[in-house]
Amino acid sequence: MGEKVSWARRGLLVLLWLPAIALALAMWSWEHRLMGDRSEGLSPIRLVYVQMDRSERNDFVRQVRRFTDQHHFDLNIRQLTPDPDEIFFQLSRDNILLLGSNNANVRTPEFRFSFAFYRQREKPPPSLAEIDPLMASLKAMLADVPGLVMTKEE
């Protein structure tokens, strides 16, 4: 009889641990799937880095708005901190997302900024034939900002 109890206890332990193991596997699988979704589309398609004198920030914002209107993007501008130079742009349309932000953690005499083209989530990726004319237009409009220098393009 002692042997039957022993096997019964083992069976009970297996039944108790089985749901916990199944739950752990389900959570791992779900997290793994979400992490895969998150990494999809995170690499920028095109990048441009610019710098200018801080006094030209308003002209810079005006040119970004002009680009947005000309190419029918939805625009969201956010000031990230009380510092008026800490701004973030999100331009979106169809399958294209264009993000712009300061790229200097330390305050410098010049205003440094970067723009990156991405694909919209859950949309087909844009072709370079769609992105390249937008990049050229963005660069042309930003070139109208006095003293703006494009420091890098990828």
C-alpha positions as CSV (number, residue, x, y, z in Angstrom):
1,M,0.0,0.0,0.0
2,G,2.9,2.3,0.7
3,E,4.1,1.9,-2.9
4,K,0.6,2.9,-4.2
5,V,0.7,6.1,-2.1
6,S,4.1,6.9,-3.3
7,W,3.0,6.6,-7.0
8,A,-0.2,8.6,-6.2
9,R,1.9,11.4,-4.6
10,R,4.2,11.4,-7.7
11,G,1.1,11.6,-10.0
12,L,-0.3,14.4,-7.9
13,L,3.0,16.3,-8.1
14,V,3.0,15.9,-11.8
15,L,-0.6,17.2,-12.1
16,L,0.2,20.2,-9.9
17,W,3.4,21.1,-11.8
18,L,2.0,20.5,-15.3
19,P,-0.2,23.7,-15.4
20,A,2.7,25.8,-14.0
21,I,5.0,24.4,-16.7
22,A,2.4,25.0,-19.4
23,L,1.8,28.5,-18.2
24,A,5.6,29.2,-18.2
25,L,5.9,27.9,-21.7
26,A,3.0,30.0,-22.9
27,M,4.4,33.1,-21.3
28,W,7.8,32.5,-22.9
29,S,6.3,31.9,-26.3
30,W,4.1,35.1,-26.0
31,E,7.1,37.2,-24.9
32,H,9.3,35.8,-27.7
33,R,6.6,36.6,-30.2
34,L,6.2,40.2,-28.9
35,M,9.9,40.7,-29.0
36,G,10.0,39.6,-32.6
37,D,7.3,42.0,-33.5
38,R,9.1,44.9,-31.7
39,S,12.4,44.4,-33.6
40,E,10.6,44.2,-36.9
41,G,11.1,47.5,-38.8
42,L,13.3,49.1,-36.2
43,S,16.2,49.6,-38.5
44,P,16.0,52.9,-40.3
45,I,15.8,52.9,-44.1
46,R,17.5,56.3,-44.5
47,L,19.1,58.7,-42.0
48,V,20.3,62.3,-42.2
49,Y,22.1,64.2,-39.5
50,V,22.2,68.0,-39.5
51,Q,23.5,70.8,-37.3
52,M,22.9,74.5,-37.2
53,D,23.1,77.5,-34.9
54,R,20.5,77.3,-32.1
55,S,19.1,80.7,-33.3
56,E,17.9,79.0,-36.4
57,R,15.6,76.4,-34.6
58,N,12.4,78.2,-35.6
59,D,13.3,78.3,-39.3
60,F,14.2,74.6,-39.0
61,V,10.8,73.8,-37.5
62,R,9.1,75.9,-40.2
63,Q,10.9,73.9,-42.9
64,V,9.8,70.6,-41.3
65,R,6.2,71.8,-41.3
66,R,6.6,72.9,-45.0
67,F,7.9,69.4,-45.9
68,T,5.0,67.8,-43.9
69,D,2.4,69.8,-45.8
70,Q,4.0,69.3,-49.2
71,H,4.2,65.5,-48.8
72,H,0.9,65.0,-46.9
73,F,2.4,63.6,-43.7
74,D,0.6,63.8,-40.4
75,L,2.8,65.7,-38.0
76,N,3.3,65.4,-34.3
77,I,5.8,67.7,-32.5
78,R,6.6,67.2,-28.9
79,Q,8.8,69.2,-26.6
80,L,10.6,66.5,-24.5
81,T,11.8,68.8,-21.7
82,P,11.4,72.4,-20.6
83,D,14.4,73.2,-22.9
84,P,12.8,74.4,-26.2
85,D,15.6,72.7,-28.1
86,E,14.6,69.3,-26.9
87,I,12.0,68.5,-29.6
88,F,10.8,65.3,-31.3
89,F,9.1,65.1,-34.6
90,Q,6.9,62.2,-35.8
91,L,5.7,62.4,-39.4
92,S,3.6,59.6,-40.7
93,R,1.7,58.6,-43.7
94,D,0.7,55.3,-45.4
95,N,3.6,53.0,-44.9
96,I,6.3,55.6,-44.0
97,L,7.3,56.9,-40.6
98,L,9.8,59.7,-40.3
99,L,11.2,60.4,-36.9
100,G,13.4,63.4,-35.9
101,S,15.1,64.2,-32.7
102,N,18.1,65.9,-31.1
103,N,21.1,63.6,-31.2
104,A,23.3,65.3,-28.6
105,N,22.9,64.4,-25.0
106,V,25.1,67.3,-23.9
107,R,24.1,70.8,-24.7
108,T,26.4,72.1,-27.4
109,P,26.6,75.6,-29.1
110,E,25.1,74.1,-32.3
111,F,21.8,72.4,-32.6
112,R,22.3,68.8,-33.7
113,F,19.4,66.9,-35.1
114,S,18.7,63.6,-37.0
115,F,15.9,62.3,-39.1
116,A,15.3,58.7,-39.9
117,F,12.8,57.0,-42.3
118,Y,11.2,53.8,-41.1
119,R,8.4,51.6,-42.3
120,Q,5.0,51.8,-40.5
121,R,4.2,48.8,-38.4
122,E,2.0,46.2,-39.9
123,K,2.3,47.9,-43.3
124,P,4.4,46.7,-46.3
125,P,7.9,48.3,-46.3
126,P,8.3,51.3,-48.5
127,S,10.6,51.0,-51.5
128,L,13.7,53.0,-51.9
129,A,11.9,54.5,-55.0
130,E,9.4,56.0,-52.4
131,I,12.0,57.0,-49.8
132,D,14.7,58.5,-52.0
133,P,12.6,61.4,-53.4
134,L,11.3,62.2,-49.9
135,M,14.9,62.2,-48.6
136,A,16.0,64.5,-51.5
137,S,13.0,66.9,-50.8
138,L,13.7,66.9,-47.0
139,K,17.4,67.8,-47.6
140,A,16.4,70.5,-50.1
141,M,14.0,72.1,-47.7
142,L,16.4,71.9,-44.8
143,A,19.1,73.5,-46.9
144,D,16.9,76.6,-46.9
145,V,17.6,77.0,-43.1
146,P,20.5,79.5,-42.8
147,G,23.7,77.9,-41.6
148,L,22.4,74.4,-41.6
149,V,25.0,71.8,-42.5
150,M,24.2,68.1,-43.3
151,T,26.9,66.2,-41.4
152,K,26.1,62.7,-42.4
153,E,23.7,60.7,-44.5
154,E,23.1,56.9,-44.5
